[in-house]
Amino acid sequence: MFELTPETPEDWWEVEALYDLCFAPGREALSSYRLRDDVPPVDGLCVVARDEGGILAGAIRFWPVRVGGAEALLLGPVAVHPTYQGEGLGGYLILDSLDRARDGGWARVMLVGDAPYYSRFGFRRLTDVEMPPPTNPERVLGVALKAGAWDGVSGLVTRAA
Ligand SMILES: CC(C)(COP(=O)(O)OP(=O)(O)OC[C@H]1O[C@@H](n2cnc3c(N)ncnc32)[C@H](O)[C@@H]1OP(=O)(O)O)[C@@H](O)C(=O)NCCC(=O)NCCS
């Protein structure tokens, strides 16, 4: 029903429009966006989902970040068009991209989001990881793609060089 393809530069503004539709106004004021400023997203992990008519139904992006001295992936934004929400597309985009991240050699993924949603994909609160303020620490979540990948990883999340 949906075709998933890597996001291309031609998709960029369409994905931005989807995010504008799905998130509250002012989303770019969030501290997670400062971690994305002037850093390219991760090629091959940013994916768009289109319906049979070619209409954009969902999108997910990833950026590289550093936590203490360790590399991590920052998942997000991820969004599904309201007309397609609740049909499993968000979960599919997340699980598919986590598989590809693992295959690409990434060890750990973090995000700022709702634990009740992301816990079903294995995300747990990262109590030793600090997002730039203002961020509710309860929303700082991570999943290990390799066993123990978050063990001993702590500190402030900063932009990848
Ligand atoms: C969050 C989002 C990407 C999920 O995509 P989706 O395709 O609707 O999700 P799925 O169909 O895979 O899963 C739906 C389930 O997730 C639940 N869910 C969705 N958002 C949730 C949230 N914020 N908190 C808790 N549960 C949530 C739904 O209630 C539903 O539960 P059910 O399986 O028990 O019925 C989509 O709802 C969306 O774009 N929301 C607006 C943007 C957003 O909040 N993005 C995430 C930022 S943290």
The ligand as a MOL file (V3000), in Angstrom:
LIG
                    3D

  0  0  0     0  0            999 V3000
M  V30 BEGIN CTAB
M  V30 COUNTS 48 50 0 0 0
M  V30 BEGIN ATOM
M  V30 1 C 3.3760 9.5000 16.1150 0
M  V30 2 C 3.0620 9.0560 14.6930 0
M  V30 3 C 4.3050 9.1950 13.8080 0
M  V30 4 C 2.6600 7.5800 14.7460 0
M  V30 5 O 2.3630 7.1260 13.4280 0
M  V30 6 P 1.1370 6.1390 13.1730 0
M  V30 7 O 1.2770 5.6050 11.7900 0
M  V30 8 O -0.1220 6.8350 13.5190 0
M  V30 9 O 1.4620 5.0180 14.2840 0
M  V30 10 P 1.1310 3.4800 14.2470 0
M  V30 11 O -0.0640 3.2110 13.3720 0
M  V30 12 O 2.3730 2.7410 13.9790 0
M  V30 13 O 0.7340 3.2230 15.7620 0
M  V30 14 C -0.4940 3.6780 16.2340 0
M  V30 15 C -0.5300 3.4560 17.7230 0
M  V30 16 O 0.3590 4.3860 18.3470 0
M  V30 17 C -0.3700 5.1330 19.3110 0
M  V30 18 N 0.2340 6.4550 19.4170 0
M  V30 19 C 0.4340 7.3470 18.4260 0
M  V30 20 N 1.0140 8.4540 18.9170 0
M  V30 21 C 1.1920 8.2370 20.2420 0
M  V30 22 C 1.7060 9.0080 21.2920 0
M  V30 23 N 2.2060 10.2380 21.0800 0
M  V30 24 N 1.7350 8.4680 22.5280 0
M  V30 25 C 1.2570 7.2220 22.7600 0
M  V30 26 N 0.7340 6.4440 21.8010 0
M  V30 27 C 0.6980 6.9530 20.5580 0
M  V30 28 C -1.7840 5.1370 18.7960 0
M  V30 29 O -2.6980 5.4010 19.8290 0
M  V30 30 C -1.9110 3.7170 18.2870 0
M  V30 31 O -2.0850 2.8420 19.3770 0
M  V30 32 P -2.6870 1.3580 19.1970 0
M  V30 33 O -1.6950 0.5720 18.3740 0
M  V30 34 O -2.7610 0.8380 20.5960 0
M  V30 35 O -4.0000 1.5520 18.5260 0
M  V30 36 C 1.8780 9.8420 14.0680 0
M  V30 37 O 0.7380 9.6760 14.8840 0
M  V30 38 C 2.1600 11.3230 13.9050 0
M  V30 39 O 2.6410 11.7510 12.8660 0
M  V30 40 N 1.8370 12.1480 14.9190 0
M  V30 41 C 2.0740 13.5700 14.8470 0
M  V30 42 C 3.5540 13.8860 14.8510 0
M  V30 43 C 4.2500 13.2920 16.0530 0
M  V30 44 O 3.7790 13.3980 17.1850 0
M  V30 45 N 5.4170 12.6520 15.8010 0
M  V30 46 C 6.1940 11.9920 16.8200 0
M  V30 47 C 7.0020 12.9570 17.5950 0
M  V30 48 S 7.4290 12.3780 19.1960 0
M  V30 END ATOM
M  V30 BEGIN BOND
M  V30 1 1 1 2
M  V30 2 1 2 3
M  V30 3 1 2 4
M  V30 4 1 2 36
M  V30 5 1 4 5
M  V30 6 1 5 6
M  V30 7 2 6 7
M  V30 8 1 6 8
M  V30 9 1 6 9
M  V30 10 1 9 10
M  V30 11 2 10 11
M  V30 12 1 10 12
M  V30 13 1 10 13
M  V30 14 1 13 14
M  V30 15 1 14 15
M  V30 16 1 15 16
M  V30 17 1 15 30
M  V30 18 1 16 17
M  V30 19 1 17 18
M  V30 20 1 17 28
M  V30 21 1 18 19
M  V30 22 1 18 27
M  V30 23 2 19 20
M  V30 24 1 20 21
M  V30 25 1 21 22
M  V30 26 2 21 27
M  V30 27 1 22 23
M  V30 28 2 22 24
M  V30 29 1 24 25
M  V30 30 2 25 26
M  V30 31 1 26 27
M  V30 32 1 28 29
M  V30 33 1 28 30
M  V30 34 1 30 31
M  V30 35 1 31 32
M  V30 36 2 32 33
M  V30 37 1 32 34
M  V30 38 1 32 35
M  V30 39 1 36 37
M  V30 40 1 36 38
M  V30 41 2 38 39
M  V30 42 1 38 40
M  V30 43 1 40 41
M  V30 44 1 41 42
M  V30 45 1 42 43
M  V30 46 2 43 44
M  V30 47 1 43 45
M  V30 48 1 45 46
M  V30 49 1 46 47
M  V30 50 1 47 48
M  V30 END BOND
M  V30 END CTAB
M  END
